[in-house]
């Protein structure tokens, strides 16, 4: 499929479905009904990201103090 054909297919899909923006751009939490397993997985993911962020911050701080 050429780039032109792909772009046309995407445009046709978006116009038929009434999509006004790319769903992958939506980064805010959904208001949909989400199962408990998914909520637990999201909380675990967010906790892991926060731990990684804190660890990175600590590492930078140590490196700054050491230099």
ZADO-1210 file (C-alpha; in nm, 4 decimals, padded with zeros to 6 digits):
<atoms>
<atom x="00.0000" y="00.0000" z="00.0000" code="UNK" pos="1"/>
<atom x="00.1457" y="00.3326" z="-00.1003" code="UNK" pos="2"/>
<atom x="00.1570" y="00.6333" z="00.1315" code="UNK" pos="3"/>
<atom x="-00.1174" y="00.8005" z="-00.0715" code="UNK" pos="4"/>
<atom x="-00.3444" y="00.4952" z="-00.0505" code="UNK" pos="5"/>
<atom x="-00.2772" y="00.4639" z="00.3214" code="UNK" pos="6"/>
<atom x="-00.3572" y="00.8304" z="00.3855" code="UNK" pos="7"/>
<atom x="-00.6787" y="00.8005" z="00.1844" code="UNK" pos="8"/>
<atom x="-00.7823" y="00.4861" z="00.3740" code="UNK" pos="9"/>
<atom x="-00.7204" y="00.6560" z="00.7078" code="UNK" pos="10"/>
<atom x="-00.9128" y="00.9670" z="00.6009" code="UNK" pos="11"/>
<atom x="-01.2042" y="00.7521" z="00.4805" code="UNK" pos="12"/>
<atom x="-01.2119" y="00.5589" z="00.8081" code="UNK" pos="13"/>
<atom x="-01.2026" y="00.8754" z="01.0171" code="UNK" pos="14"/>
<atom x="-01.4812" y="01.0397" z="00.8182" code="UNK" pos="15"/>
<atom x="-01.7034" y="00.7290" z="00.8306" code="UNK" pos="16"/>
<atom x="-01.6545" y="00.6757" z="01.2031" code="UNK" pos="17"/>
<atom x="-01.6843" y="01.0426" z="01.2946" code="UNK" pos="18"/>
<atom x="-01.3479" y="01.0448" z="01.4719" code="UNK" pos="19"/>
<atom x="-01.2287" y="01.3987" z="01.5330" code="UNK" pos="20"/>
<atom x="-00.8924" y="01.3258" z="01.6923" code="UNK" pos="21"/>
<atom x="-00.6434" y="01.0448" z="01.7208" code="UNK" pos="22"/>
<atom x="-00.7319" y="00.8207" z="02.0185" code="UNK" pos="23"/>
<atom x="-00.3661" y="00.7537" z="02.0933" code="UNK" pos="24"/>
<atom x="-00.3206" y="01.1215" z="02.1713" code="UNK" pos="25"/>
<atom x="-00.5710" y="01.1051" z="02.4555" code="UNK" pos="26"/>
<atom x="-00.3575" y="01.0743" z="02.7667" code="UNK" pos="27"/>
<atom x="-00.6109" y="01.1592" z="03.0336" code="UNK" pos="28"/>
<atom x="-00.7836" y="00.8820" z="03.2279" code="UNK" pos="29"/>
<atom x="-01.0993" y="00.7492" z="03.0715" code="UNK" pos="30"/>
<atom x="-01.4463" y="00.7898" z="03.2158" code="UNK" pos="31"/>
<atom x="-01.5476" y="00.4497" z="03.0839" code="UNK" pos="32"/>
<atom x="-01.6283" y="00.1590" z="03.3099" code="UNK" pos="33"/>
<atom x="-01.3019" y="-00.0267" z="03.3640" code="UNK" pos="34"/>
<atom x="-01.2683" y="-00.3702" z="03.5221" code="UNK" pos="35"/>
<atom x="-01.0946" y="-00.4141" z="03.8568" code="UNK" pos="36"/>
<atom x="-00.8075" y="-00.6156" z="03.7042" code="UNK" pos="37"/>
<atom x="-00.7356" y="-00.3324" z="03.4626" code="UNK" pos="38"/>
<atom x="-00.7472" y="-00.0758" z="03.7415" code="UNK" pos="39"/>
<atom x="-00.5005" y="-00.2792" z="03.9461" code="UNK" pos="40"/>
<atom x="-00.2711" y="-00.3122" z="03.6440" code="UNK" pos="41"/>
<atom x="-00.2874" y="00.0636" z="03.5820" code="UNK" pos="42"/>
<atom x="-00.2064" y="00.1431" z="03.9450" code="UNK" pos="43"/>
<atom x="00.0887" y="-00.0976" z="03.9323" code="UNK" pos="44"/>
<atom x="00.2119" y="00.0618" z="03.6109" code="UNK" pos="45"/>
<atom x="00.1803" y="00.4116" z="03.7532" code="UNK" pos="46"/>
<atom x="00.3594" y="00.3068" z="04.0744" code="UNK" pos="47"/>
<atom x="00.6451" y="00.1528" z="03.8747" code="UNK" pos="48"/>
<atom x="00.6804" y="00.4684" z="03.6651" code="UNK" pos="49"/>
<atom x="00.6824" y="00.6847" z="03.9770" code="UNK" pos="50"/>
<atom x="00.9483" y="00.4636" z="04.1390" code="UNK" pos="51"/>
<atom x="01.1613" y="00.4856" z="03.8244" code="UNK" pos="52"/>
<atom x="01.1205" y="00.8642" z="03.8169" code="UNK" pos="53"/>
<atom x="01.2259" y="00.8944" z="04.1826" code="UNK" pos="54"/>
<atom x="01.5227" y="00.6615" z="04.1324" code="UNK" pos="55"/>
<atom x="01.6353" y="00.8651" z="03.8320" code="UNK" pos="56"/>
<atom x="01.6042" y="01.1855" z="04.0337" code="UNK" pos="57"/>
<atom x="01.8067" y="01.0359" z="04.3207" code="UNK" pos="58"/>
<atom x="02.0758" y="00.9171" z="04.0811" code="UNK" pos="59"/>
<atom x="02.1050" y="01.2617" z="03.9242" code="UNK" pos="60"/>
<atom x="02.1227" y="01.4189" z="04.2684" code="UNK" pos="61"/>
<atom x="02.4020" y="01.1839" z="04.3780" code="UNK" pos="62"/>
<atom x="02.5951" y="01.2489" z="04.0577" code="UNK" pos="63"/>
<atom x="02.5556" y="01.6255" z="04.1030" code="UNK" pos="64"/>
<atom x="02.6778" y="01.6123" z="04.4631" code="UNK" pos="65"/>
<atom x="02.9687" y="01.3831" z="04.3719" code="UNK" pos="66"/>
<atom x="03.1014" y="01.6157" z="04.1037" code="UNK" pos="67"/>
</atoms>
